[in-house]
Amino acid sequence: MTKTVLVGAGHLAFHFQNQLTKSKKFQLIQWYSRSIEKVTFSQKKLDITDQLYQLKEADLYLICVSDDAIASVSKKIETEGLVAHCAGGVPLDRLKGPSKKAVFYPLQTFTKGADLSFEQLPFCIETTAASDQKILQDLAEELGGTAHKIDSQKRAMIHLIAVFLNNFGNHLLHLGNDLAKKNNIPFEIFHPLIHETFAKALSNGPKNAQTGPALRHDQKTIDKHLSLLDDKDIKKLYIHLTYSIQKKHEQ
Amino acid sequence: MTKTVLVGAGHLAFHFQNQLTKSKKFQLIQWYSRSIEKVTFSQKKLDITDQLYQLKEADLYLICVSDDAIASVSKKIETEGLVAHCAGGVPLDRLKGPSKKAVFYPLQTFTKGADLSFEQLPFCIETTAASDQKILQDLAEELGGTAHKIDSQKRAMIHLIAVFLNNFGNHLLHLGNDLAKKNNIPFEIFHPLIHETFAKALSNGPKNAQTGPALRHDQKTIDKHLSLLDDKDIKKLYIHLTYSIQKKHEQ
């Protein structure tokens, strides 16, 4: 059994806790949170603490704190074990202290209150020493996911791409949802279109899947759409995205 | 049986043809295409023509030609029946001639070579005379879809929203796909993230689903991402979308 300590009590940490208590290969021996009341519900089963100096010796420390706290928290962990943070946008060397270091980044969006699954999820793994890879590969597989060896530079690019796909993609849905609300159009009528957009982009490739007024340089429709938008920033965004589509398809 | 004539031979027309030949309520009696070779494969079963003056008298004419051709094609159809175009971005009064007029707009993205389904698909229906609604409601249902009474003004807004959700959403996938290719990152590792993005936006609402550096005003990560983008237009688009997320969440 790989003795494991969980550091942090955000949404990701809760999900790790939930999965690891079921594991037969990884034994969750302790859970740290700065706010101990967040984790007290599991008191009877698991050792909990709000003091980093009280951390037990373990094989693996999974750090699931905010990006800004990774350096200060890791500095205080004294161990022979492996210390791994789980942040996509943070390089490995943000981890401080003398311990062995790693990154274990699940490529997914996590929100409080939303169900989530590690099933088939890619975990991006980086370690200082090659010999530390296996423990995190095993963890990825034990969680139901897939392991991918990715260095800090490539992970930064993956994180950037994830922003385009998730944050920006979700924002377009937000803008569409708001326009629908303002015009008394039930957003549900767009669900089949949204579903098809993603299904088609993934099966045919997004380049082949593109359609619409921007692609066919249909300036009459573009002008009509712009006349329907009263927010000047959203109007600018429409123009910018239209131009970007046209430019991309001329390349 | 509602006698129906199909006008045009694009992807949508082919799918209508495919569905209508199975129908027991709608009888496809003729198919027009300017380029007759496009529709000759069905010659034995169906009357085909490349001459508008040869159109047979029917209850319903479904016009599936390009937006720009709707006026000139409709002007030449002489009938007691109902003439309906299928374009989202085109108002009903673009139809010319003395016939009864309607719009029958399937809210979906259609691309050549991609499978498509009318199952559960919303059809936006508009007619000059209220008495003509029923024939198109029946058609929507016969095709497996749902009928929605939508006037030209509201349909223009729906078409605009569809551009945000589909064309612009697909473009973000295109940009992400290209960045992945350039950096030798297999795009498949983003599939669970893409799937979750849409699932979560639809179940929790896109406002609640938002996460990431823009939302938490994490300028350090934003600056890092901008340093990774070498195309100045894509850099501008990142800045614009980041600003738009921040503005939207302050409203």
Contacts between the chains, C-beta under 8 A, distances in Angstrom:
chain1	res1	chain2	res2	distance
A	67	B	218	7.2
A	67	B	221	7.4
A	89	B	213	7.1
A	89	B	221	4.7
A	89	B	224	6.9
A	107	B	189	6.0
A	107	B	190	7.0
A	107	B	192	7.1
A	107	B	193	5.7
A	108	B	192	6.1
A	108	B	193	5.7
A	108	B	196	6.0
A	109	B	193	6.3
A	109	B	196	5.7
A	109	B	197	6.4
A	109	B	200	6.8
A	109	B	209	7.6
A	109	B	211	5.7
A	110	B	211	7.4
A	111	B	200	6.6
A	111	B	204	7.0
A	111	B	208	7.1
A	111	B	209	6.0
A	111	B	211	6.0
A	113	B	204	7.3
A	113	B	208	7.9
A	114	B	200	5.5
A	114	B	203	7.6
A	114	B	204	5.7
A	114	B	209	7.4
A	116	B	196	7.7
A	120	B	192	6.1
A	121	B	192	5.4
A	122	B	189	4.2
A	122	B	192	6.8
A	148	B	189	6.3
A	154	B	183	6.6
A	154	B	185	6.6
A	156	B	224	6.6
A	156	B	228	6.3
A	157	B	179	6.8
A	157	B	183	4.8
A	157	B	185	6.7
A	157	B	228	6.1
A	158	B	185	6.1
A	158	B	189	7.5
A	159	B	221	7.8
A	159	B	225	7.6
A	160	B	179	7.1
A	160	B	225	4.6
A	160	B	228	5.3
A	160	B	229	7.4
A	161	B	176	4.7
A	161	B	179	5.1
A	161	B	180	5.7
A	161	B	185	7.2
A	161	B	190	6.6
A	162	B	190	7.0
A	162	B	193	5.9
A	163	B	212	5.7
A	163	B	213	6.7
A	163	B	214	7.7
A	163	B	225	6.4
A	163	B	238	7.8
A	164	B	172	5.2
A	164	B	175	5.6
A	164	B	176	4.5
A	164	B	179	7.3
A	164	B	238	7.8
A	165	B	172	6.5
A	165	B	173	6.6
A	165	B	176	4.7
A	165	B	190	5.8
A	165	B	193	6.0
A	165	B	194	5.6
A	165	B	197	6.5
A	166	B	193	5.7
A	166	B	194	7.8
A	166	B	196	7.9
A	166	B	197	4.7
A	166	B	211	7.4
A	166	B	212	6.9
A	167	B	210	6.8
A	167	B	211	6.7
A	167	B	212	3.7
A	167	B	213	7.6
A	167	B	214	6.0
A	167	B	215	7.3
A	167	B	241	7.9
A	167	B	245	6.7
A	168	B	172	5.3
A	168	B	238	8.0
A	168	B	241	4.7
A	168	B	245	7.8
A	169	B	169	5.8
A	169	B	172	5.1
A	169	B	173	7.4
A	169	B	194	7.6
A	169	B	197	5.3
A	169	B	198	7.8
A	170	B	197	5.7
A	170	B	200	7.8
A	170	B	201	5.3
A	170	B	206	5.2
A	170	B	209	5.4
A	170	B	210	5.6
A	171	B	206	7.4
A	171	B	210	7.0
A	171	B	214	8.0
A	171	B	241	6.1
A	171	B	244	6.4
A	171	B	245	5.0
A	171	B	248	7.1
A	172	B	164	5.2
A	172	B	165	6.5
A	172	B	168	5.3
A	172	B	169	5.1
A	172	B	172	7.1
A	173	B	165	6.6
A	173	B	169	7.4
A	173	B	198	7.6
A	173	B	201	4.5
A	173	B	206	4.1
A	174	B	201	7.8
A	174	B	206	3.8
A	174	B	207	5.8
A	174	B	210	6.8
A	174	B	248	6.1
A	175	B	164	5.6
A	175	B	244	7.6
A	175	B	248	7.3
A	176	B	161	4.7
A	176	B	164	4.5
A	176	B	165	4.7
A	177	B	205	7.1
A	177	B	206	5.4
A	177	B	207	7.5
A	178	B	248	7.6
A	179	B	157	6.8
A	179	B	160	7.1
A	179	B	161	5.1
A	179	B	164	7.3
A	180	B	161	5.8
A	183	B	154	6.6
A	183	B	157	4.8
A	185	B	154	6.6
A	185	B	157	6.7
A	185	B	158	6.1
A	185	B	161	7.2
A	189	B	107	6.0
A	189	B	122	4.3
A	189	B	148	6.3
A	189	B	158	7.5
A	190	B	107	7.0
A	190	B	161	6.6
A	190	B	162	7.0
A	190	B	165	5.7
A	191	B	202	6.3
A	192	B	107	7.1
A	192	B	108	6.1
A	192	B	120	6.1
A	192	B	121	5.4
A	192	B	122	6.8
A	193	B	107	5.7
A	193	B	108	5.7
A	193	B	109	6.3
A	193	B	162	5.9
A	193	B	165	6.0
A	193	B	166	5.7
A	194	B	165	5.6
A	194	B	166	7.8
A	194	B	169	7.6
A	194	B	198	5.9
A	194	B	201	7.9
A	194	B	202	6.8
A	195	B	198	7.2
A	196	B	108	6.0
A	196	B	109	5.7
A	196	B	116	7.6
A	196	B	166	7.9
A	197	B	109	6.4
A	197	B	165	6.5
A	197	B	166	4.8
A	197	B	169	5.3
A	197	B	170	5.7
A	198	B	169	7.8
A	198	B	173	7.6
A	198	B	194	5.9
A	198	B	195	7.2
A	198	B	198	5.4
A	200	B	109	6.8
A	200	B	111	6.6
A	200	B	114	5.5
A	200	B	170	7.8
A	201	B	170	5.3
A	201	B	173	4.5
A	201	B	174	7.7
A	201	B	194	7.9
A	202	B	191	6.3
A	202	B	194	6.8
A	203	B	114	7.6
A	204	B	111	7.0
A	204	B	113	7.3
A	204	B	114	5.7
A	205	B	177	7.1
A	206	B	170	5.3
A	206	B	171	7.5
A	206	B	173	4.1
A	206	B	174	3.8
A	206	B	177	5.3
A	207	B	174	5.8
A	207	B	177	7.5
A	208	B	111	7.0
A	208	B	113	7.8
A	209	B	109	7.6
A	209	B	111	6.0
A	209	B	114	7.4
A	209	B	170	5.4
A	209	B	173	8.0
A	210	B	167	6.8
A	210	B	170	5.6
A	210	B	171	6.9
A	210	B	174	6.8
A	211	B	109	5.6
A	211	B	110	7.4
A	211	B	111	6.0
A	211	B	166	7.4
A	211	B	167	6.7
A	212	B	163	5.7
A	212	B	166	6.9
A	212	B	167	3.7
A	213	B	89	7.1
A	213	B	163	6.7
A	213	B	167	7.6
A	214	B	163	7.7
A	214	B	167	6.0
A	214	B	171	8.0
A	215	B	167	7.3
A	218	B	67	7.2
A	221	B	67	7.3
A	221	B	89	4.7
A	221	B	159	7.8
A	224	B	89	6.9
A	224	B	156	6.6
A	225	B	159	7.6
A	225	B	160	4.6
A	225	B	163	6.4
A	228	B	156	6.3
A	228	B	157	6.1
A	228	B	160	5.3
A	229	B	160	7.4
A	233	B	243	7.4
A	233	B	244	6.2
A	233	B	247	6.4
A	234	B	244	7.3
A	236	B	240	6.9
A	237	B	240	5.8
A	237	B	241	7.2
A	237	B	244	5.8
A	238	B	163	7.8
A	238	B	164	7.8
A	240	B	236	6.9
A	240	B	237	5.8
A	240	B	240	5.7
A	241	B	167	7.9
A	241	B	168	4.7
A	241	B	171	6.1
A	241	B	237	7.2
A	243	B	233	7.4
A	244	B	171	6.4
A	244	B	175	7.6
A	244	B	233	6.2
A	244	B	234	7.3
A	244	B	237	5.7
A	245	B	167	6.7
A	245	B	168	7.8
A	245	B	171	5.0
A	247	B	233	6.4
A	248	B	171	7.1
A	248	B	174	6.1
A	248	B	175	7.3
A	248	B	178	7.6
